[in-house]
Amino acid sequence: MVVVDGRLDAFDTVKSLKLDNAYYRSVSSADGAAIGLRSS
């Protein structure tokens, strides 16, 4: 994610974020678990 002057300027693909970004995986996993979508 790239923020320029307080606005979102660029964002990587979901596939890339899932593979390469521990923070994204953590947040998306927690969000899914909170609403019952987490797959184990």
N, C-alpha and C positions, 0 to 999 in steps of 0.2 A: 504494500500500500504506500502510495506517495501522496503527501499532503503539501500543497504549495499555497502560501498565503491564507492558511486556514480552510482550504477547500480540497476535497478529494480530487486528485489529478489523474491517478492511475491505480489500477488494481490488477493483481495477477489472476490467472484462471483458477477456478475452484480446484481442478485437478492438481495444479502445481502447488497451491496452498496446502492441500491435504498431504501431499508428498513431502514438502520441504519446510513447512511452517508449524512448529510445535505449538505455538500460541493459538493459531487458527484451529488446529486439531483439538486442542484442549477446550476452547470455547465452543466449537461446534458440537463436540461430544457432550459437554455439560448442558448445552441448550436442548439437544435431542433427548437427553435423559430426563430433563425437567418436564418435558411434555410427553414422555413415553415413546419416543421414536428411536431410542438407542438400540442398535442391533448388536448382540453379543456373539 
